[in-house]
Amino acid sequence: MPTPWFRPKRSGYGFTPVTWQGWAVTLGAMLITMGGTAGVVLLEVTHAPLRRPMQAFLLLAAAAAIVGNILVARDRTGED
């Protein structure tokens, strides 16, 4: 198995990044999620045309980033 990027948490559910690759995946997912959330809020405040489809796209992108982060973490987690 290649070098694990994450390790299982000692208690509870989840993974902890242990290499720079794990931190990069986690930070990328966080930035996409935060950007999507901020975009949804800004579109709502400005009443931009076609804001609902754009908001839906941003929320789907955030959900995809979260799911992608979970899948990568599950695949690249070492045994504890």
N, C-alpha and C positions, 0 to 999 in steps of 0.2 A: 504494500500500500504506500502511496506517496506520502510525503510529510503532511500531517494533519494541520489544517488551518484553524480549527476550533477544538475545544474540549467540552465535554458535558459539564453542566453546572453541578456543583456538589449537592445542592438541594433544589427542589423545584424542577420546572421544565425549561429547557432552553440550552443554549450553547454560548460559550465565551470565546472570543477571538484570541488566538495565541501567536499568530504570525502577522506580518505586515499584509499578506494577502487577505487574511480573515478580516483584519481591520479595514482594508480597502473595500471589501464587499459590504461590510456593515455600514461604513460611512457613505458609500454610494447609495445604498438603499435608504438611509436616513435623509440624504440630500434630496433624492427624488421624491420621497414621501413629504418632506417639508415644503419643497417647491410646489408640488401638486396641491397641497393644502392651501398654501399662500395664494396660488393662482385661482383656486376656487373662490376664496374669500374676496380677492381683488375683483374678479369678474362679477361677483354679486354686488359689490359696492358701486362699481362703475356702470352697471346696467348695460354692458357692452352688447352689441347685436350678436346673435347666435351664441349667447353665453351658456345656455344649457348644454348644447352638444360639446362645447369646449370644456365645461365643468365635468361632464361625464367622462371625457377622454382623460382629463387630469386625474380623476379619481381611479379610473381603471389603470392608469400608469402607476399610481401609488400602490394599488393593490398588487399589480404584477411585480413591483420592486420588492414588496414584503414577501410574497410567495417565492420569488426567486431567491431572496436571501435565505429563507428557510430551507429550500431545496439544496442550495449550495452548502449550507451549514450541515445538513444531514449527510450529504455525500462526502464532505471533507472533514468529518469529525473522527478523531482518534479514540481508541479505547482508553478508558480511565482506570 
